[in-house]
Amino acid sequence: MEQDISLTVDGVKVEGPPGMTIIGCDGKAVETVEGIAQANHPLVETYVKHHAMQCGYCTPGFVVTAEALLDKNPHPSEDEIREALWRQSLPVRNLSATP
């Protein structure tokens, strides 16, 4: 089973199978977790500093989610952060519950 990926398209978080997430993206700003990391984004440094890394499936989604939230709202409330990360964690919890 192919894992979905998380990325942003013009600052909006998008998730889905790798081939499907890029359809219709010609001329748009597409950013992946690799692009965020290569840009030395402070978010990645903060994840490392606070040992916030999860599994290889979880961490990219959380980083992309947090980056999209911060692009939209540079000073989110704790509730806004929790809501954004809660939504990101739903697929992970669902996968772990699958027999």
SEKOLGU-568872 format. One record per residue (C-alpha): z negated, x, y; residue in one letter. Coordinates in Angstrom, 2 decimals, decimal comma. Example, Ala and Ser with C-alpha at 12.3 -4.5 7.8 and 13.67 -1.06 7.14 Angstrom:
(pt (-7,80 12,30 -4,50) "a"),
(pt (-7,14 13,67 -1,06) "s"),
# end
This chain:
(pt (0,00 0,00 0,00) "m"),
(pt (1,03 1,40 3,38) "e"),
(pt (-1,77 1,58 5,93) "q"),
(pt (-1,35 0,03 9,34) "d"),
(pt (-1,42 2,29 12,37) "i"),
(pt (-2,92 1,79 15,82) "s"),
(pt (-1,10 2,82 18,97) "l"),
(pt (-0,61 1,66 22,52) "t"),
(pt (2,63 0,35 23,98) "v"),
(pt (2,57 0,30 27,77) "d"),
(pt (-1,23 0,46 27,56) "g"),
(pt (-1,61 -2,46 25,15) "v"),
(pt (-3,07 -1,76 21,71) "k"),
(pt (-0,74 -2,61 18,84) "v"),
(pt (-1,44 -2,47 15,11) "e"),
(pt (0,83 -2,81 12,15) "g"),
(pt (2,97 -1,00 9,60) "p"),
(pt (4,43 2,23 11,04) "p"),
(pt (8,05 1,02 11,11) "g"),
(pt (7,26 -2,37 12,60) "m"),
(pt (5,05 -1,16 15,45) "t"),
(pt (7,89 0,70 17,16) "i"),
(pt (10,50 -2,09 17,12) "i"),
(pt (11,38 -3,01 20,69) "g"),
(pt (9,64 0,03 22,20) "c"),
(pt (12,74 1,67 23,69) "d"),
(pt (11,91 2,73 27,24) "g"),
(pt (8,22 1,91 26,89) "k"),
(pt (5,23 4,26 26,96) "a"),
(pt (4,07 4,67 23,35) "v"),
(pt (0,89 6,62 22,65) "e"),
(pt (-0,64 7,50 19,29) "t"),
(pt (-3,98 9,07 18,43) "v"),
(pt (-2,15 12,39 18,04) "e"),
(pt (-0,87 12,09 21,62) "g"),
(pt (-4,35 11,28 22,87) "i"),
(pt (-5,77 14,32 21,04) "a"),
(pt (-3,01 16,67 22,24) "q"),
(pt (-3,66 15,59 25,82) "a"),
(pt (-7,26 16,81 25,42) "n"),
(pt (-8,46 13,36 26,41) "h"),
(pt (-12,19 13,37 27,28) "p"),
(pt (-12,64 10,52 24,80) "l"),
(pt (-11,78 12,82 21,87) "v"),
(pt (-14,12 15,50 23,19) "e"),
(pt (-16,89 12,88 23,43) "t"),
(pt (-16,29 11,71 19,85) "y"),
(pt (-16,60 15,32 18,66) "v"),
(pt (-19,63 16,10 20,84) "k"),
(pt (-21,54 13,08 19,54) "h"),
(pt (-20,37 13,40 15,92) "h"),
(pt (-18,83 9,93 16,11) "a"),
(pt (-16,00 10,57 13,65) "m"),
(pt (-15,55 8,13 10,81) "q"),
(pt (-13,04 8,22 7,97) "c"),
(pt (-9,39 9,15 8,55) "g"),
(pt (-8,47 5,48 8,68) "y"),
(pt (-11,24 4,39 11,06) "c"),
(pt (-11,32 7,16 13,65) "t"),
(pt (-7,71 6,90 14,89) "p"),
(pt (-8,09 3,14 15,35) "g"),
(pt (-11,37 3,51 17,21) "f"),
(pt (-9,99 6,25 19,48) "v"),
(pt (-6,84 4,26 20,32) "v"),
(pt (-8,91 1,10 20,86) "t"),
(pt (-11,37 2,88 23,15) "a"),
(pt (-8,57 4,58 25,09) "e"),
(pt (-6,74 1,26 25,61) "a"),
(pt (-10,00 -0,34 26,79) "l"),
(pt (-10,70 2,50 29,23) "l"),
(pt (-7,14 2,38 30,58) "d"),
(pt (-7,58 -1,34 31,25) "k"),
(pt (-11,17 -1,05 32,51) "n"),
(pt (-12,47 2,45 33,36) "p"),
(pt (-16,06 1,17 33,54) "h"),
(pt (-16,52 -1,42 30,77) "p"),
(pt (-19,87 -3,01 30,12) "s"),
(pt (-21,69 -2,33 26,87) "e"),
(pt (-20,74 -5,84 25,72) "d"),
(pt (-17,04 -5,18 26,42) "e"),
(pt (-17,21 -1,92 24,46) "i"),
(pt (-18,98 -3,59 21,55) "r"),
(pt (-16,42 -6,42 21,51) "e"),
(pt (-13,43 -4,04 21,50) "a"),
(pt (-14,88 -1,83 18,77) "l"),
(pt (-16,07 -4,83 16,74) "w"),
(pt (-12,51 -6,18 16,65) "r"),
(pt (-11,27 -2,76 15,53) "q"),
(pt (-13,82 -2,57 12,74) "s"),
(pt (-12,94 -5,96 11,17) "l"),
(pt (-10,01 -4,68 9,08) "p"),
(pt (-12,10 -1,75 7,87) "v"),
(pt (-14,90 -3,98 6,68) "r"),
(pt (-12,38 -6,28 5,05) "n"),
(pt (-10,76 -3,37 3,21) "l"),
(pt (-14,10 -2,10 1,96) "s"),
(pt (-14,89 -5,54 0,55) "a"),
(pt (-11,65 -5,69 -1,43) "t"),
(pt (-12,26 -5,18 -5,18) "p"),
# end
